[in-house]
Amino acid sequence: MLLTEARMGKYKDQAVIVFIDEAHQFLNKSIADEYFSAKPLDAFEQISKEARKYGLFLCIATQMPRDIPLGTLSQMGTFIVHRLINEQDKKAVESAASAANRSSLSFLPILGEGEALLVGVDFPMPLTIKIDTPDKKPDSNTPKLKKK
């Protein structure tokens, strides 16, 4: 629907940015139709590839870049990348980044809490940034198991 509206020029004068958190749960997936034939859910990949010229932009957040289709990742112009330890995740980001930015991605495993690399086509060199802790921090602690 968004891509169709974008192609009709609805967002030319007032751009729309679609934010997808936990994108690995929605991208690179397929569903079965009534005949049990798998249909890919590729709308976001299409949006990432062609919708910018119509004023529709995609911003994705994921902790698992390896699960994002390479075609979608390669269309992202800017990355805010936090610490990545998993080699597959690091390789996915490296393959989507420009050649100039690849060597700086070697710092990903050693970034501290709240640190990130800002990498993109608009930056002559990657920037290390520190993201402030929010006023109300979410409870991300793993639940504790009780001994009986």
FENQUINOR-V755525 format. One record per residue. RES is the residue in one small letter. OMEGA is omega in degrees with one decimal (NA if undefined). Layout:
BEGIN
[[RES;OMEGA] [RES;OMEGA]]
END
This chain:
BEGIN
[[m;-179.9] [l;-179.6] [l;177.6] [t;178.2] [e;178.9] [a;179.2] [r;178.1] [m;175.4] [g;-176.1] [k;-173.9] [y;-177.8] [k;-177.1] [d;178.4] [q;-175.3] [a;178.0] [v;175.4] [i;177.2] [v;178.6] [f;178.6] [i;176.5] [d;-176.6] [e;-173.5] [a;-180.0] [h;177.9] [q;-174.2] [f;-177.9] [l;179.3] [n;179.4] [k;174.7] [s;177.6] [i;178.4] [a;176.5] [d;-176.6] [e;178.1] [y;179.7] [f;175.3] [s;-177.0] [a;176.9] [k;-179.3] [p;172.9] [l;-172.1] [d;-177.9] [a;-178.3] [f;176.3] [e;176.6] [q;178.0] [i;-178.5] [s;-176.2] [k;-172.3] [e;-169.8] [a;-178.4] [r;-178.1] [k;178.6] [y;179.1] [g;177.7] [l;-174.4] [f;-177.5] [l;175.7] [c;-178.1] [i;174.2] [a;179.9] [t;172.4] [q;-176.3] [m;-178.8] [p;-179.8] [r;-179.2] [d;176.8] [i;179.8] [p;-178.6] [l;178.0] [g;177.8] [t;180.0] [l;-176.6] [s;179.1] [q;178.8] [m;-177.6] [g;-176.3] [t;178.0] [f;165.2] [i;-171.6] [v;175.6] [h;-177.6] [r;174.8] [l;-179.9] [i;-178.4] [n;-176.7] [e;179.6] [q;177.2] [d;-179.7] [k;179.6] [k;178.7] [a;178.9] [v;178.7] [e;-178.0] [s;179.1] [a;-178.0] [a;177.8] [s;-179.4] [a;-178.8] [a;-176.2] [n;-173.4] [r;-176.8] [s;-179.7] [s;-179.5] [l;176.4] [s;179.0] [f;-174.7] [l;-178.3] [p;-175.3] [i;177.2] [l;179.6] [g;179.6] [e;178.9] [g;178.7] [e;179.1] [a;171.4] [l;174.3] [l;-172.4] [v;176.8] [g;-177.3] [v;-179.1] [d;-178.1] [f;179.6] [p;174.7] [m;-178.9] [p;178.3] [l;171.9] [t;-178.3] [i;176.5] [k;-179.1] [i;-178.8] [d;174.9] [t;179.8] [p;178.5] [d;178.2] [k;-176.4] [k;178.1] [p;177.8] [d;-178.1] [s;-179.3] [n;175.7] [t;178.7] [p;-179.8] [k;176.7] [l;-179.8] [k;175.2] [k;177.8] [k;NA]]
END
